[in-house]
Structures are given as C-alpha cells and as structure tokens.
Amino acid sequence: MATLQLENVRKSFGTVDIIKGVDLDVADGELIVFVGPSGCGKSTLLRMVAGLSDATSGTIRIDGEICNDKAPKERGIAMVFQSYALYPHKTVYQNMAFSLKLSRRPKAEIDERIREAARILQMEHLLDRRPHQLSGGQSQRVAIGRAIVRHPKVFLFDEPLSNLDAALRVSMRREIARLHSELKSTMVYVTHDQVEAMTLADRIVVLEAGEVRQVGTPLDLYHHPANQFVAGFIGSPKMNFLRGAVARSDAGGATVDTDDFGSIPVALAEGARATPGAPATIGVRPEHCAIGDGDGSAGRAMVRLVEQLGDETLVELETPGGNLLVAKAPPSQACRIGETVPVRFDPSGLHLFDESGKAFARAATRDGRTA
C-alpha cells in the first residue's frame, strides 16, 4: 500500500492543454475514483500516474518518492485496462505468472501468489482454461488477478467494466468493492459511469475539461455539490434545473422568480446572500420533485413519459415553458401521458446556483445537518 500525491500536474499537446493543474492527495488504502464526461482528461491523468504518458509539468509522488522520471515497472503500480489483453495461447495460470517470470521470481513464490489471487477472486477452477474458454466477467477477473500477483503499491483501473453487459457490470463492481475491502490497497479507478463512482469510491474526483471541479465522498458530492456541473453529473436520474432570477434575499434565504413555476423560496445558510435581480438556477433532484397537491406546490406540468421500474416510477414532465424535468413517484401512483398534473418540490431538497454555476451554501435542518 502507498500514498499518492499529484502537485500541479499538467499535460499539454502542443498548444492544447489537456490537464490544467491538478492537485490531489490519495491516502494509504483509499479508493479514489476519477469521474467525468468523455474527453475530460481522466484517463490521461491515470496514464501519467502509471508512467505511460509524461507530465508536461508538476510532480507525481508514489509513497513519498517523486516518480516523474521512473519507468512504469519501477513505480510499484499495476494497471487493469478496459481491454483484457490476455495472451490467447496461454492458460489463466500462465497469464497471471507472466510478469512474475519476467522479474525472475522463484517458482514457489509465483505459484503461491497466483493461488492466493485465485482464492481472493474465487477463480481457482479457471486456472487451467484459456481465454477463449472464459466469459467476459471471468476474463476481467483474470486481468485483475494478473495485477494482484504483482503486489503493487497502487492499483490503477482504467474503465475496467465498460466492455461488460449491465448485469455483469453490477456483479464485477461488487467484486472490486470486496477486493478493496480485503486487500486494503490504494486504488485509483477511472470511469465515466457516475453510478460506479458512487458505489465504489471512498472519495470521488469530478473532472471537467482537464480541471478538478470537486473532490469529496459520494454523499458529499450528492448532497452538497460545489457547482452546477457536479450537481448535474452526480446522480441518476440527474438533477433538474429551473432558471430564473433572484427576487429577494435575506437572512432566511432567497426567493427566485422562475420561468416555469413562478416564485420559489430557497433556504440558504446563515450569511449566504444572493443578489436581487441576478440570474440564478434552482436545482432539485427527482426524489424531491413530486406529483400531486400538497405542501410545496409549485405549478402544473404535462406528463411526457412514464418509466415504471417496479419499486418506483420515473415521470418525465414538460413545464409550461417547454423545459423537461423528472420526478420520482411511488409505483402505485397512476400517471397518463398527455395529462397535466400538479408539481411540488420538497423545500429541504432545493439547491441554488448563481449565474456562474457556483452553489450557495444550504441551510441546516433542525438536527444540525445541512439540508
């Protein structure tokens, strides 16, 4: 196990800046997930940590040692790629043994490491098979096992589940979580799937256009996004946004005149003030957007789509201004496409963002937690 530090790390190709000064401290034994849309630089950042791509500037430290000029094999890392990259003519055992043989490890040690990794991954029965005899999930297990046998300081995962079907992704996601719990190793995991990020990470690093937008635990990012980009990226279905302008602001919060639902009050933390007349955006997650009359009623919208998922129903609504928002409804609630329904918002679930997308601090609830 080891720590990992990135200090003002940058990567440029000619005049194009890909990574724009990333600072990050990864604790010993922590599982960090880089997440963001395609092209945000998350895989490029991982490849720089691995030594597969040079940093244009900045410092990369693994276990306290600067490793910018070290070859990948000297960094104490093991990387699991999106493609399994198994040798087709070798058995699973031989694939896992290959790197250890190159480093001239004793046969007894190689055998011990392979069988221990196979036990951890529950694949002892696969050691004599060849890659063409494996399923996608089994092949990915072999790729992970090949990393485990090296006893690396840091594991690096570059979208390892993206080639698997949905059910298998869920299963392998659990395997990786269990693996981290058992090995207690430092892991850096790259994905574009924010559900993977939420379920796996100790902390998430949200990247956009080569810059870190926020770092925090999954629930921190979900409940307290620093800006509108993070709020819209973390969560499935994503957060709804209602544009408007600040009508008033005082010690209790702000009232925003929205384009679709008129005036909506938003509670803010003490000392957080919005500027009257300034453009603002209210954010509300689908679970805080309900259908039917009651407290927090905002207006009416037309049902565009109904997705029945068994334990809940997702209802896509079209506002009077032609904007779309998603509400979560209980499975027993009947909604018909084309009907106009009352919409209400849970006041404790509202977020407020300024014109630049920065979030205002939210008010605390009665038990002292932030709403």
N, C-alpha and C positions, 0 to 999 in steps of 0.2 A: 504494500500500500504506500501511497505517497501523496503529497500536496502538489497542486499545480497553480502557477501564477502567470497571468498574462499582464504585461505592463506596456500600455500604449502601443499595442501591436497593430501594425498597418500592413496592407498589401495593395500594391498598385500594379497595373499592367499598362506601361507607358504613362499616359496622362489620365487614365481611368482608375479612380480609387475604388477598390472592392471592399476592403476592410478599413474603417476610418477611425482607428484609435480605440482599441478595445482593452479595458482593464477588468480583470476578473481574478478572484481568489477562490480556488476549489479546495475544500478541506479534505483531510485524510479520510478515506472511506465514504466520501459523499458521491451521490449520483446526481450529476448535473445534466440537464437536457437543454440543447440549443434548439430553438424552435423559431419558425418564421416562414414567410411565403417563399416560393421558388425565386432564386436569384438574390436572396438577402445576404448571402455570404457564409451561411452556417457550415457547409461542407468545406469551403475554402479555409475557414478558421480551424476546423478539425484537422485538415491535412497539414496545416502549419504546425500544429501541436505534434503531429506524427512525424514531421520531418520530410513529408512527401512534397511540400511546397515551401519555399523560403519566405520568411517575413521580410518585407521591404524595410521595415524599421520596428523598433520595440524589442522587448525582451520576453522570452519564454523560459520559465523555470519549472523543472520537474524535481520534486523532493529537494528544493532549495538550490539546485545546480542549474546554471544557465546552459541551455542545450541548443541554442540557435544554430551553432556550427556542428552539432553532432549528427551523425547518420541515424536513420530510423532505428537500426538494430542496436545502437548504443544508448538509446533514450529510455529503455525499460518499459516500452509500450507494446501493446498487442492490439491490432485493429481488426474489426469484423466489418466486412464490406457489404454493400447492397447485393452484389452477386456473390455466390458461394465460393466460386473459384477453386473447386476441388479437382484434384488430379483424377481423371476418369479411369485410368488404368490401375490405380492403387485402391486398396481396401480402406475402410474408415480408419482402422488402426494405423495403416501406413501413412495416410494423410495427416493424422494427428502427430505421428512420430517424425515427420519430415524435417521440421525446423530444429528439433532436438538433435537429430542425427547430424545436421549441418554444423551444429555447435559442439559436436563430439561429446555428447553426454553418454555416460555409461549405460549399457543396455538395461541393467536392472532399474536404474533411475527412470529411464524412458518408459519402461513397462509400468512402473509404479505410478508415474504421473498420468499416463493415459488411462489406466484403470480407475484412478481416483476421479479424473474428469468425467469418465463414462458413468461412474456412480452418481456424481453430482447431477449430471444431465439425464440420468435414467435411460442410458442407451448402451448398456453392456451387451445387449443382444444384437447390436448393429455392427460390432467391431469387425466382423469378417465380410460384411457386404461391401459392394462397390457403389459409387454414386448413382448409377442408373437404376439401382435397386431401392433407392430411397425416395421418400416423398419430399415435398418442399420443406416442410417443417423439420423432418429428420436431417435434411441437408444443412439447414441453418443451424441445427444443434451441433453438427459436426464442425461447422465453421467456428462456432463459439467454443467448442471443445478444443479446437486447434489453438485458440487464443489462451484458454485456461492453462494448458500444459506448459506454457512458457513462463508461468508465474510472473506476469508483468507487474510493474508498479502502477500502471494506469491502463484501463481498458478503454478503447475508443470504438464506438459503434456508429457507422455511417448509414442511416436509414436501413437497418438490417431486416425489417419486416415488410418493406414496401412491395416485394415480389410475391407475398403470400396472400391467399384469399382472406376474406373478412373474419371467418370463424377461426382460422389458423393464426391470424394476427393476434386475436384476443388470447388464444392459448399460449403463444410464444411470448406475448407481453407478460403474462403471469410467470412464465419460466424465467424470464430475465429478472423480474422483481424478486423471485425466490432465490435466484443465483446471487443477486447482490446482497440479499439478507444473509445467505450462508457464507459467502466469501468475504463480505465486508470490505470489498475492494473499492478503490477510487474509479469511478466510471464517468465518461463523457459520452453522451448519446445525442445524435443528431436525428431530427425528424421534422417533417412538415405537418404531421398529424398532431394537433393540439390535444386530442384525447389520449394519445400515447404519452405526451408530455405530462398531462395532469395526473395520470395514474402511476407513472414510473418515478417521477423526479422527487428528489429532496428539495431542489431548487430549480427553477426554470429561468433561462436566459432568453428573452424575446428580442430577436434581431429584425431590423428593417433597414434595407439599403446599406448594409455594412456597419450599422451602428446599433449599440445596445439601447433598447427603449426602456427595459425594466428587468430587474433581477429580483426574484423572491420565491417563496414557497408557492405551490399551486393555488392554495386557498387565498394567499395574499394577493396574487395576481387576479384571481377571480372576483374577490370581494372589494379589492382596493386597487384597481388599475390606475397607473400614474397618468395615463393619457388615453385618448380615444382610440388610437391604433391598438394598444394592448387590450382595451375593453372589447373591441370588435373581433380581435383574433382569438382570445381565450374564451372558451365557452361554446357549447354546441346544443341547440342552435345558438347562433351568435346574438349579441346584444342588439336590441332595437334602438334606433336613434331618432329623436324628434327635434327638428330645427326650430329655432325661434329667436327671441331677443329678451333680455332681462327687463322686466317691467319695474321691479323694485328689489332692493336688497337691504337687509337689516341684520341685527344680531341673531335673529332666529332662522335666517336662511334667505332664500330668494324666490321670487315669483317670475316665471318665464312665460311670456306670451308665445305659444307655439303656433305653427302654421296650420296644424291639423286639429288640435283639441283645445284651443283657447288657452286660458291662464292655468298653469300648473304650479303649485308650490313645491319647493325642494328644500329640505332641511340641510343646512351646512354646519360644519364645525364652528365653534366659537372663534371669532377672529377672521373667518373666511368671508370675504365680501366680493360680490360681483358688481360690476359697473352698470348702473341703469342705462338702458339703451344699447348696450353692447350685444353683438351676436352671441348666442350660446346654444348648446345642444344638450338635451336631456337624454340620458341613456337608461334603458330599462330592460332587464333580462326577461325572456319569455315566461319564467316562473313567477315573475312579479307583474305580469300582464294577464288579466283575467277577463272572461266574458260573462256578462250579466250585470244587473243592477246591484248597487251596494256602495259601501264606503270607498271613496277614491274614484268615483265615476268621472270619466273624462269626456266622453262623447260616444259617437257611433262609428262603426266601420263595416264594410261589406266582406263577407266570407268569400275568399278566393279558392282556398284549397283546404282539405281536411285529411290529415295523416293519422290513422288510428294505429297506435303502436302497442296496444294491449294494456299496459299499465298506465298509459296517458295518451292524450290526443293532442297533436300539434295542429293549430289552426292558423292559416295564413290569412291576414286581413288586409284590405285595401282601405286606406284612410280617405277622407273627403278630398284631400289634396293630391291623391294618386300615389301616395307612398305606401310601401308594404311593411308590415310588422308581423311578428309571430307570437302567438300566445299559447301557453300550455293549459290544457283543460283536462278535467277528470274524464276517464273513459265513458262514464255514464252520461256526460253532457252531450246532447244532440245538437249538431250544427249542420245546416244545409248550405251548400254552395249557392251563392247569389243572395242570401238573406242578409239584412242589415241588423247588427247586434250591438248592444251596449258594450263599451270597453271601459275597464277601470284599472288603475295602477296602484300597487302597494306602495304607499309613501316611503316606507323604510327601505325600499329597493331602488330608489331613484338615484342616479348619478348626474352630475352636472359638469360640463366641459366648456372651457372658454373658446374664443374664436380660433386660437392656435391648436386646440385639441387637448390642452393641459387640464387635468382633473382638479376640481375644487375638493378640499377636504370635506368628508361627510360627517354629519352629526353623530354623536354617541347615543346608544339606546339606554334605557333605564338601568340595565345591568352593567353598564360601563363599556360595552363593546361598541365598535363602530358599526353603524347600520349597514 
